[in-house]
Amino acid sequence: MVGTDRENRREQSRTPAGYLVQLQPVDPATPGVRSGTRFYVTRDISRDGMGLWVDFIYPLRARLLLTFEHAVGAVDSVTSRIGSVAWVDPVPIGGRHMLGIRFVNGDVTD
């Protein structure tokens, strides 16, 4: 894992989730960033970020636009957030890697 002890650094508790997330790089010319739109599934989510199962390791601090649908009370809502890759677990599990995304200032929509 790149980064250290991700479990103990969380300021907000995370809720298990299986949301489908549309991911697009904010800066597609950044070295190591895969351009284009991809769809991934969340492992967990909190107010401050999410964990994603991905098939490509994005570099630390890469800025990503994340768009996903989630329940707000009894209503489904689509949210878009700008996130930054906070940690990467490069060891694949079932062909997938884990990314830790921290939401940053500059929310797109809510």
N, CA, C and O atoms as CSV, one atom per row, in Angstrom:
chain,resi,resn,atom,element,x,y,z
A,1,MET,N,N,0.839,-1.177,0.000
A,1,MET,CA,C,0.000,0.000,0.000
A,1,MET,C,C,0.876,1.230,0.000
A,1,MET,O,O,1.836,1.300,0.768
A,2,VAL,N,N,0.573,2.201,-0.840
A,2,VAL,CA,C,1.266,3.470,-0.854
A,2,VAL,C,C,0.560,4.360,0.150
A,2,VAL,O,O,-0.669,4.423,0.149
A,3,GLY,N,N,1.290,5.042,0.997
A,3,GLY,CA,C,0.681,5.768,2.104
A,3,GLY,C,C,0.825,4.910,3.344
A,3,GLY,O,O,1.382,3.815,3.268
A,4,THR,N,N,0.340,5.373,4.477
A,4,THR,CA,C,0.513,4.593,5.698
A,4,THR,C,C,-0.773,4.487,6.480
A,4,THR,O,O,-1.511,5.463,6.611
A,5,ASP,N,N,-1.042,3.317,6.994
A,5,ASP,CA,C,-2.077,3.053,7.977
A,5,ASP,C,C,-3.391,3.790,7.711
A,5,ASP,O,O,-3.844,4.577,8.542
A,6,ARG,N,N,-3.994,3.538,6.564
A,6,ARG,CA,C,-5.193,4.278,6.165
A,6,ARG,C,C,-6.353,4.101,7.122
A,6,ARG,O,O,-7.147,5.028,7.285
A,7,GLU,N,N,-6.482,2.954,7.760
A,7,GLU,CA,C,-7.616,2.715,8.645
A,7,GLU,C,C,-7.627,3.676,9.834
A,7,GLU,O,O,-8.696,4.101,10.273
A,8,ASN,N,N,-6.452,4.021,10.357
A,8,ASN,CA,C,-6.374,4.863,11.544
A,8,ASN,C,C,-6.389,6.343,11.233
A,8,ASN,O,O,-6.430,7.152,12.160
A,9,ARG,N,N,-6.358,6.732,9.977
A,9,ARG,CA,C,-6.330,8.147,9.627
A,9,ARG,C,C,-7.724,8.713,9.383
A,9,ARG,O,O,-7.856,9.916,9.160
A,10,ARG,N,N,-8.730,7.916,9.417
A,10,ARG,CA,C,-10.082,8.388,9.108
A,10,ARG,C,C,-10.623,9.287,10.198
A,10,ARG,O,O,-10.598,8.944,11.380
A,11,GLU,N,N,-11.114,10.444,9.780
A,11,GLU,CA,C,-11.744,11.358,10.724
A,11,GLU,C,C,-13.245,11.114,10.791
A,11,GLU,O,O,-13.874,11.420,11.805
A,12,GLN,N,N,-13.822,10.574,9.740
A,12,GLN,CA,C,-15.251,10.286,9.673
A,12,GLN,C,C,-15.440,8.782,9.516
A,12,GLN,O,O,-14.670,8.124,8.817
A,13,SER,N,N,-16.460,8.244,10.164
A,13,SER,CA,C,-16.733,6.825,9.973
A,13,SER,C,C,-17.264,6.611,8.561
A,13,SER,O,O,-17.950,7.467,8.003
A,14,ARG,N,N,-16.936,5.461,7.999
A,14,ARG,CA,C,-17.380,5.139,6.652
A,14,ARG,C,C,-18.491,4.110,6.705
A,14,ARG,O,O,-18.523,3.250,7.586
A,15,THR,N,N,-19.391,4.210,5.759
A,15,THR,CA,C,-20.519,3.311,5.639
A,15,THR,C,C,-20.281,2.409,4.436
A,15,THR,O,O,-19.953,2.898,3.355
A,16,PRO,N,N,-20.441,1.093,4.607
A,16,PRO,CA,C,-20.305,0.217,3.432
A,16,PRO,C,C,-21.282,0.662,2.342
A,16,PRO,O,O,-22.420,1.029,2.633
A,17,ALA,N,N,-20.836,0.625,1.108
A,17,ALA,CA,C,-21.682,1.087,0.011
A,17,ALA,C,C,-21.322,0.319,-1.242
A,17,ALA,O,O,-20.222,-0.223,-1.349
A,18,GLY,N,N,-22.222,0.270,-2.170
A,18,GLY,CA,C,-21.977,-0.374,-3.454
A,18,GLY,C,C,-22.454,0.516,-4.576
A,18,GLY,O,O,-23.018,0.039,-5.561
A,19,TYR,N,N,-22.228,1.823,-4.429
A,19,TYR,CA,C,-22.674,2.768,-5.443
A,19,TYR,C,C,-21.840,2.648,-6.705
A,19,TYR,O,O,-20.630,2.427,-6.641
A,20,LEU,N,N,-22.483,2.794,-7.843
A,20,LEU,CA,C,-21.785,2.910,-9.107
A,20,LEU,C,C,-21.311,4.354,-9.227
A,20,LEU,O,O,-22.106,5.283,-9.080
A,21,VAL,N,N,-20.025,4.548,-9.492
A,21,VAL,CA,C,-19.431,5.878,-9.556
A,21,VAL,C,C,-18.860,6.104,-10.946
A,21,VAL,O,O,-18.113,5.279,-11.472
A,22,GLN,N,N,-19.227,7.236,-11.529
A,22,GLN,CA,C,-18.615,7.662,-12.790
A,22,GLN,C,C,-17.401,8.492,-12.417
A,22,GLN,O,O,-17.523,9.462,-11.669
A,23,LEU,N,N,-16.241,8.132,-12.922
A,23,LEU,CA,C,-14.996,8.800,-12.566
A,23,LEU,C,C,-14.357,9.387,-13.820
A,23,LEU,O,O,-14.200,8.704,-14.832
A,24,GLN,N,N,-13.991,10.669,-13.734
A,24,GLN,CA,C,-13.298,11.348,-14.821
A,24,GLN,C,C,-12.133,12.129,-14.224
A,24,GLN,O,O,-12.289,12.739,-13.166
A,25,PRO,N,N,-10.976,12.128,-14.870
A,25,PRO,CA,C,-9.872,12.938,-14.362
A,25,PRO,C,C,-10.161,14.423,-14.570
A,25,PRO,O,O,-10.670,14.820,-15.618
A,26,VAL,N,N,-9.838,15.238,-13.573
A,26,VAL,CA,C,-9.990,16.688,-13.697
A,26,VAL,C,C,-8.872,17.231,-14.577
A,26,VAL,O,O,-9.088,18.143,-15.375
A,27,ASP,N,N,-7.675,16.666,-14.430
A,27,ASP,CA,C,-6.500,17.089,-15.195
A,27,ASP,C,C,-5.987,15.884,-15.996
A,27,ASP,O,O,-5.020,15.247,-15.577
A,28,PRO,N,N,-6.613,15.555,-17.144
A,28,PRO,CA,C,-6.256,14.325,-17.865
A,28,PRO,C,C,-4.820,14.292,-18.375
A,28,PRO,O,O,-4.322,13.219,-18.717
A,29,ALA,N,N,-4.142,15.432,-18.436
A,29,ALA,CA,C,-2.760,15.450,-18.914
A,29,ALA,C,C,-1.759,15.111,-17.805
A,29,ALA,O,O,-0.561,15.014,-18.073
A,30,THR,N,N,-2.230,14.929,-16.562
A,30,THR,CA,C,-1.351,14.583,-15.458
A,30,THR,C,C,-0.713,13.222,-15.732
A,30,THR,O,O,-1.410,12.272,-16.090
A,31,PRO,N,N,0.621,13.122,-15.564
A,31,PRO,CA,C,1.286,11.828,-15.804
A,31,PRO,C,C,0.680,10.710,-14.944
A,31,PRO,O,O,0.448,10.895,-13.749
A,32,GLY,N,N,0.431,9.571,-15.551
A,32,GLY,CA,C,-0.093,8.412,-14.843
A,32,GLY,C,C,-1.599,8.380,-14.701
A,32,GLY,O,O,-2.143,7.445,-14.114
A,33,VAL,N,N,-2.287,9.386,-15.230
A,33,VAL,CA,C,-3.751,9.435,-15.127
A,33,VAL,C,C,-4.348,8.897,-16.418
A,33,VAL,O,O,-3.935,9.277,-17.514
A,34,ARG,N,N,-5.311,8.021,-16.276
A,34,ARG,CA,C,-6.019,7.449,-17.427
A,34,ARG,C,C,-7.117,8.421,-17.839
A,34,ARG,O,O,-7.982,8.760,-17.031
A,35,SER,N,N,-7.088,8.869,-19.088
A,35,SER,CA,C,-8.099,9.811,-19.559
A,35,SER,C,C,-9.411,9.088,-19.847
A,35,SER,O,O,-9.452,7.861,-19.928
A,36,GLY,N,N,-10.465,9.853,-19.999
A,36,GLY,CA,C,-11.770,9.299,-20.315
A,36,GLY,C,C,-12.591,8.987,-19.083
A,36,GLY,O,O,-12.123,9.120,-17.952
A,37,THR,N,N,-13.806,8.576,-19.316
A,37,THR,CA,C,-14.750,8.245,-18.248
A,37,THR,C,C,-14.689,6.764,-17.952
A,37,THR,O,O,-14.666,5.935,-18.861
A,38,ARG,N,N,-14.664,6.437,-16.662
A,38,ARG,CA,C,-14.673,5.047,-16.203
A,38,ARG,C,C,-15.783,4.893,-15.176
A,38,ARG,O,O,-16.205,5.867,-14.553
A,39,PHE,N,N,-16.253,3.663,-15.006
A,39,PHE,CA,C,-17.265,3.371,-14.004
A,39,PHE,C,C,-16.710,2.360,-13.020
A,39,PHE,O,O,-16.184,1.318,-13.413
A,40,TYR,N,N,-16.831,2.674,-11.736
A,40,TYR,CA,C,-16.326,1.817,-10.673
A,40,TYR,C,C,-17.378,1.685,-9.582
A,40,TYR,O,O,-18.403,2.366,-9.606
A,41,VAL,N,N,-17.117,0.804,-8.629
A,41,VAL,CA,C,-18.041,0.572,-7.514
A,41,VAL,C,C,-17.350,0.961,-6.209
A,41,VAL,O,O,-16.177,0.655,-5.997
A,42,THR,N,N,-18.101,1.645,-5.333
A,42,THR,CA,C,-17.537,2.048,-4.049
A,42,THR,C,C,-17.477,0.863,-3.099
A,42,THR,O,O,-18.323,-0.029,-3.140
A,43,ARG,N,N,-16.470,0.870,-2.250
A,43,ARG,CA,C,-16.401,-0.087,-1.144
A,43,ARG,C,C,-17.083,0.524,0.073
A,43,ARG,O,O,-17.849,-0.138,0.773
A,44,ASP,N,N,-16.790,1.795,0.309
A,44,ASP,CA,C,-17.385,2.510,1.433
A,44,ASP,C,C,-17.367,4.004,1.137
A,44,ASP,O,O,-16.699,4.465,0.212
A,45,ILE,N,N,-18.123,4.754,1.950
A,45,ILE,CA,C,-18.241,6.194,1.722
A,45,ILE,C,C,-18.447,6.899,3.062
A,45,ILE,O,O,-19.021,6.336,3.994
A,46,SER,N,N,-17.971,8.128,3.138
A,46,SER,CA,C,-18.213,8.987,4.295
A,46,SER,C,C,-18.456,10.396,3.783
A,46,SER,O,O,-18.456,10.645,2.578
A,47,ARG,N,N,-18.656,11.290,4.695
A,47,ARG,CA,C,-18.856,12.687,4.318
A,47,ARG,C,C,-17.605,13.260,3.642
A,47,ARG,O,O,-17.704,14.165,2.814
A,48,ASP,N,N,-16.430,12.729,3.999
A,48,ASP,CA,C,-15.166,13.284,3.521
A,48,ASP,C,C,-14.507,12.516,2.385
A,48,ASP,O,O,-13.516,12.987,1.827
A,49,GLY,N,N,-15.037,11.333,2.024
A,49,GLY,CA,C,-14.386,10.588,0.954
A,49,GLY,C,C,-15.004,9.230,0.719
A,49,GLY,O,O,-16.058,8.901,1.263
A,50,MET,N,N,-14.324,8.439,-0.109
A,50,MET,CA,C,-14.814,7.098,-0.417
A,50,MET,C,C,-13.656,6.189,-0.781
A,50,MET,O,O,-12.580,6.645,-1.170
A,51,GLY,N,N,-13.899,4.900,-0.647
A,51,GLY,CA,C,-12.983,3.878,-1.124
A,51,GLY,C,C,-13.572,3.278,-2.382
A,51,GLY,O,O,-14.764,2.972,-2.426
A,52,LEU,N,N,-12.755,3.106,-3.401
A,52,LEU,CA,C,-13.222,2.584,-4.690
A,52,LEU,C,C,-12.436,1.354,-5.098
A,52,LEU,O,O,-11.223,1.283,-4.900
A,53,TRP,N,N,-13.138,0.382,-5.669
A,53,TRP,CA,C,-12.496,-0.746,-6.348
A,53,TRP,C,C,-12.253,-0.299,-7.773
A,53,TRP,O,O,-13.191,0.105,-8.461
A,54,VAL,N,N,-10.998,-0.363,-8.238
A,54,VAL,CA,C,-10.657,0.103,-9.582
A,54,VAL,C,C,-9.785,-0.934,-10.300
A,54,VAL,O,O,-9.207,-1.818,-9.669
A,55,ASP,N,N,-9.703,-0.810,-11.615
A,55,ASP,CA,C,-8.848,-1.709,-12.393
A,55,ASP,C,C,-7.570,-1.029,-12.849
A,55,ASP,O,O,-6.783,-1.622,-13.587
A,56,PHE,N,N,-7.352,0.212,-12.418
A,56,PHE,CA,C,-6.199,1.001,-12.820
A,56,PHE,C,C,-5.759,1.822,-11.621
A,56,PHE,O,O,-6.596,2.429,-10.954
A,57,ILE,N,N,-4.469,1.853,-11.332
A,57,ILE,CA,C,-3.971,2.604,-10.178
A,57,ILE,C,C,-3.719,4.052,-10.584
A,57,ILE,O,O,-2.817,4.337,-11.372
A,58,TYR,N,N,-4.508,4.947,-10.051
A,58,TYR,CA,C,-4.304,6.376,-10.276
A,58,TYR,C,C,-3.228,6.875,-9.317
A,58,TYR,O,O,-3.121,6.361,-8.204
A,59,PRO,N,N,-2.425,7.869,-9.721
A,59,PRO,CA,C,-1.359,8.357,-8.847
A,59,PRO,C,C,-1.901,9.146,-7.649
A,59,PRO,O,O,-2.989,9.719,-7.701
A,60,LEU,N,N,-1.115,9.159,-6.579
A,60,LEU,CA,C,-1.479,9.954,-5.400
A,60,LEU,C,C,-1.696,11.407,-5.800
A,60,LEU,O,O,-0.982,11.950,-6.643
A,61,ARG,N,N,-2.690,12.019,-5.182
A,61,ARG,CA,C,-3.065,13.423,-5.373
A,61,ARG,C,C,-3.680,13.720,-6.738
A,61,ARG,O,O,-3.953,14.881,-7.045
A,62,ALA,N,N,-3.903,12.693,-7.569
A,62,ALA,CA,C,-4.610,12.922,-8.835
A,62,ALA,C,C,-6.009,13.424,-8.493
A,62,ALA,O,O,-6.670,12.879,-7.608
A,63,ARG,N,N,-6.455,14.454,-9.190
A,63,ARG,CA,C,-7.787,15.020,-8.952
A,63,ARG,C,C,-8.789,14.371,-9.893
A,63,ARG,O,O,-8.555,14.271,-11.097
A,64,LEU,N,N,-9.909,13.931,-9.327
A,64,LEU,CA,C,-10.914,13.187,-10.072
A,64,LEU,C,C,-12.290,13.770,-9.836
A,64,LEU,O,O,-12.596,14.231,-8.737
A,65,LEU,N,N,-13.121,13.752,-10.866
A,65,LEU,CA,C,-14.528,14.124,-10.740
A,65,LEU,C,C,-15.302,12.831,-10.551
A,65,LEU,O,O,-15.256,11.942,-11.401
A,66,LEU,N,N,-16.017,12.727,-9.428
A,66,LEU,CA,C,-16.780,11.527,-9.074
A,66,LEU,C,C,-18.261,11.881,-9.084
A,66,LEU,O,O,-18.683,12.791,-8.372
A,67,THR,N,N,-19.047,11.177,-9.878
A,67,THR,CA,C,-20.487,11.401,-9.945
A,67,THR,C,C,-21.167,10.091,-9.586
A,67,THR,O,O,-20.860,9.042,-10.151
A,68,PHE,N,N,-22.114,10.166,-8.622
A,68,PHE,CA,C,-22.767,8.947,-8.157
A,68,PHE,C,C,-24.155,9.266,-7.634
A,68,PHE,O,O,-24.450,10.388,-7.225
A,69,GLU,N,N,-24.994,8.245,-7.662
A,69,GLU,CA,C,-26.353,8.355,-7.145
A,69,GLU,C,C,-26.386,7.705,-5.768
A,69,GLU,O,O,-25.804,6.642,-5.555
A,70,HIS,N,N,-27.072,8.357,-4.841
A,70,HIS,CA,C,-27.183,7.815,-3.492
A,70,HIS,C,C,-28.517,8.249,-2.899
A,70,HIS,O,O,-29.157,9.182,-3.384
A,71,ALA,N,N,-28.916,7.563,-1.856
A,71,ALA,CA,C,-30.197,7.865,-1.212
A,71,ALA,C,C,-30.039,9.022,-0.236
A,71,ALA,O,O,-29.118,9.041,0.581
A,72,VAL,N,N,-30.941,9.978,-0.330
A,72,VAL,CA,C,-31.043,11.066,0.634
A,72,VAL,C,C,-32.448,10.945,1.202
A,72,VAL,O,O,-33.414,11.410,0.597
A,73,GLY,N,N,-32.556,10.314,2.375
A,73,GLY,CA,C,-33.878,9.984,2.896
A,73,GLY,C,C,-34.500,8.947,1.980
A,73,GLY,O,O,-33.896,7.910,1.705
A,74,ALA,N,N,-35.714,9.228,1.506
A,74,ALA,CA,C,-36.417,8.287,0.628
A,74,ALA,C,C,-36.233,8.631,-0.845
A,74,ALA,O,O,-36.870,8.028,-1.710
A,75,VAL,N,N,-35.358,9.605,-1.135
A,75,VAL,CA,C,-35.194,10.076,-2.504
A,75,VAL,C,C,-33.771,9.773,-2.986
A,75,VAL,O,O,-32.806,9.946,-2.242
A,76,ASP,N,N,-33.653,9.320,-4.233
A,76,ASP,CA,C,-32.330,9.142,-4.826
A,76,ASP,C,C,-31.836,10.488,-5.329
A,76,ASP,O,O,-32.596,11.259,-5.914
A,77,SER,N,N,-30.568,10.764,-5.099
A,77,SER,CA,C,-29.972,12.028,-5.486
A,77,SER,C,C,-28.665,11.759,-6.219
A,77,SER,O,O,-27.933,10.836,-5.861
A,78,VAL,N,N,-28.367,12.556,-7.242
A,78,VAL,CA,C,-27.098,12.452,-7.951
A,78,VAL,C,C,-26.179,13.549,-7.406
A,78,VAL,O,O,-26.567,14.714,-7.317
A,79,THR,N,N,-24.971,13.159,-7.048
A,79,THR,CA,C,-23.991,14.078,-6.488
A,79,THR,C,C,-22.710,13.988,-7.294
A,79,THR,O,O,-22.310,12.907,-7.727
A,80,SER,N,N,-22.073,15.124,-7.492
A,80,SER,CA,C,-20.741,15.153,-8.099
A,80,SER,C,C,-19.800,15.834,-7.133
A,80,SER,O,O,-20.133,16.867,-6.553
A,81,ARG,N,N,-18.630,15.259,-6.960
A,81,ARG,CA,C,-17.610,15.781,-6.063
A,81,ARG,C,C,-16.261,15.739,-6.764
A,81,ARG,O,O,-16.004,14.877,-7.605
A,82,ILE,N,N,-15.418,16.675,-6.407
A,82,ILE,CA,C,-14.018,16.613,-6.797
A,82,ILE,C,C,-13.299,15.877,-5.678
A,82,ILE,O,O,-13.472,16.198,-4.502
A,83,GLY,N,N,-12.497,14.895,-6.044
A,83,GLY,CA,C,-11.747,14.140,-5.059
A,83,GLY,C,C,-10.283,14.073,-5.432
A,83,GLY,O,O,-9.910,14.297,-6.584
A,84,SER,N,N,-9.456,13.761,-4.444
A,84,SER,CA,C,-8.029,13.607,-4.640
A,84,SER,C,C,-7.632,12.229,-4.119
A,84,SER,O,O,-8.076,11.818,-3.046
A,85,VAL,N,N,-6.806,11.521,-4.868
A,85,VAL,CA,C,-6.369,10.192,-4.441
A,85,VAL,C,C,-5.499,10.354,-3.195
A,85,VAL,O,O,-4.431,10.964,-3.248
A,86,ALA,N,N,-5.969,9.801,-2.072
A,86,ALA,CA,C,-5.267,9.922,-0.794
A,86,ALA,C,C,-4.359,8.728,-0.527
A,86,ALA,O,O,-3.297,8.874,0.078
A,87,TRP,N,N,-4.773,7.552,-0.974
A,87,TRP,CA,C,-3.950,6.350,-0.812
A,87,TRP,C,C,-4.312,5.345,-1.893
A,87,TRP,O,O,-5.394,5.387,-2.477
A,88,VAL,N,N,-3.370,4.439,-2.139
A,88,VAL,CA,C,-3.536,3.403,-3.155
A,88,VAL,C,C,-3.081,2.081,-2.558
A,88,VAL,O,O,-2.013,2.002,-1.950
A,89,ASP,N,N,-3.886,1.052,-2.730
A,89,ASP,CA,C,-3.465,-0.298,-2.367
A,89,ASP,C,C,-3.203,-1.026,-3.679
A,89,ASP,O,O,-4.146,-1.457,-4.343
A,90,PRO,N,N,-1.930,-1.170,-4.064
A,90,PRO,CA,C,-1.620,-1.730,-5.383
A,90,PRO,C,C,-1.749,-3.247,-5.475
A,90,PRO,O,O,-1.587,-3.810,-6.558
A,91,VAL,N,N,-2.037,-3.918,-4.362
A,91,VAL,CA,C,-2.154,-5.374,-4.385
A,91,VAL,C,C,-3.561,-5.735,-4.863
A,91,VAL,O,O,-4.539,-5.443,-4.175
A,92,PRO,N,N,-3.671,-6.364,-6.027
A,92,PRO,CA,C,-5.005,-6.646,-6.562
A,92,PRO,C,C,-5.729,-7.746,-5.781
A,92,PRO,O,O,-5.123,-8.714,-5.322
A,93,ILE,N,N,-7.019,-7.565,-5.648
A,93,ILE,CA,C,-7.913,-8.570,-5.077
A,93,ILE,C,C,-8.952,-8.840,-6.153
A,93,ILE,O,O,-9.762,-7.969,-6.471
A,94,GLY,N,N,-8.932,-10.019,-6.703
A,94,GLY,CA,C,-9.861,-10.336,-7.789
A,94,GLY,C,C,-9.656,-9.451,-9.004
A,94,GLY,O,O,-10.613,-9.157,-9.720
A,95,GLY,N,N,-8.412,-9.016,-9.253
A,95,GLY,CA,C,-8.126,-8.165,-10.395
A,95,GLY,C,C,-8.411,-6.701,-10.176
A,95,GLY,O,O,-8.267,-5.899,-11.099
A,96,ARG,N,N,-8.814,-6.332,-8.968
A,96,ARG,CA,C,-9.132,-4.931,-8.648
A,96,ARG,C,C,-8.192,-4.402,-7.580
A,96,ARG,O,O,-7.676,-5.165,-6.762
A,97,HIS,N,N,-7.974,-3.108,-7.589
A,97,HIS,CA,C,-7.161,-2.410,-6.598
A,97,HIS,C,C,-8.076,-1.494,-5.799
A,97,HIS,O,O,-9.197,-1.214,-6.221
A,98,MET,N,N,-7.606,-1.029,-4.653
A,98,MET,CA,C,-8.369,-0.071,-3.842
A,98,MET,C,C,-7.740,1.307,-3.941
A,98,MET,O,O,-6.519,1.454,-3.888
A,99,LEU,N,N,-8.592,2.313,-4.084
A,99,LEU,CA,C,-8.185,3.716,-4.006
A,99,LEU,C,C,-8.929,4.362,-2.858
A,99,LEU,O,O,-10.116,4.108,-2.657
A,100,GLY,N,N,-8.241,5.188,-2.112
A,100,GLY,CA,C,-8.888,6.030,-1.115
A,100,GLY,C,C,-8.977,7.429,-1.682
A,100,GLY,O,O,-7.961,8.028,-2.036
A,101,ILE,N,N,-10.189,7.953,-1.768
A,101,ILE,CA,C,-10.427,9.281,-2.339
A,101,ILE,C,C,-10.883,10.223,-1.232
A,101,ILE,O,O,-11.815,9.914,-0.489
A,102,ARG,N,N,-10.229,11.362,-1.129
A,102,ARG,CA,C,-10.637,12.401,-0.181
A,102,ARG,C,C,-11.330,13.500,-0.977
A,102,ARG,O,O,-10.755,14.050,-1.916
A,103,PHE,N,N,-12.578,13.823,-0.596
A,103,PHE,CA,C,-13.267,14.920,-1.262
A,103,PHE,C,C,-12.551,16.215,-0.910
A,103,PHE,O,O,-12.126,16.412,0.228
A,104,VAL,N,N,-12.422,17.092,-1.894
A,104,VAL,CA,C,-11.740,18.375,-1.691
A,104,VAL,C,C,-12.720,19.511,-1.920
A,104,VAL,O,O,-13.809,19.298,-2.454
A,105,ASN,N,N,-12.344,20.702,-1.525
A,105,ASN,CA,C,-13.187,21.876,-1.773
A,105,ASN,C,C,-13.420,22.001,-3.261
A,105,ASN,O,O,-12.587,21.586,-4.068
A,106,GLY,N,N,-14.538,22.565,-3.617
A,106,GLY,CA,C,-14.858,22.703,-5.022
A,106,GLY,C,C,-15.895,21.699,-5.460
A,106,GLY,O,O,-15.822,21.177,-6.572
A,107,ASP,N,N,-16.886,21.412,-4.580
A,107,ASP,CA,C,-17.971,20.513,-4.956
A,107,ASP,C,C,-18.572,21.022,-6.258
A,107,ASP,O,O,-18.703,22.229,-6.463
A,108,VAL,N,N,-18.930,20.107,-7.123
A,108,VAL,CA,C,-19.482,20.491,-8.422
A,108,VAL,C,C,-20.974,20.714,-8.315
A,108,VAL,O,O,-21.462,21.794,-8.647
A,109,THR,N,N,-21.704,19.718,-7.859
A,109,THR,CA,C,-23.150,19.847,-7.666
A,109,THR,C,C,-23.557,19.030,-6.461
A,109,THR,O,O,-22.784,18.212,-5.961
A,110,ASP,N,N,-24.755,19.251,-6.003
A,110,ASP,CA,C,-25.270,18.468,-4.871
A,110,ASP,C,C,-26.756,18.309,-4.996
A,110,ASP,O,O,-27.383,17.681,-4.143
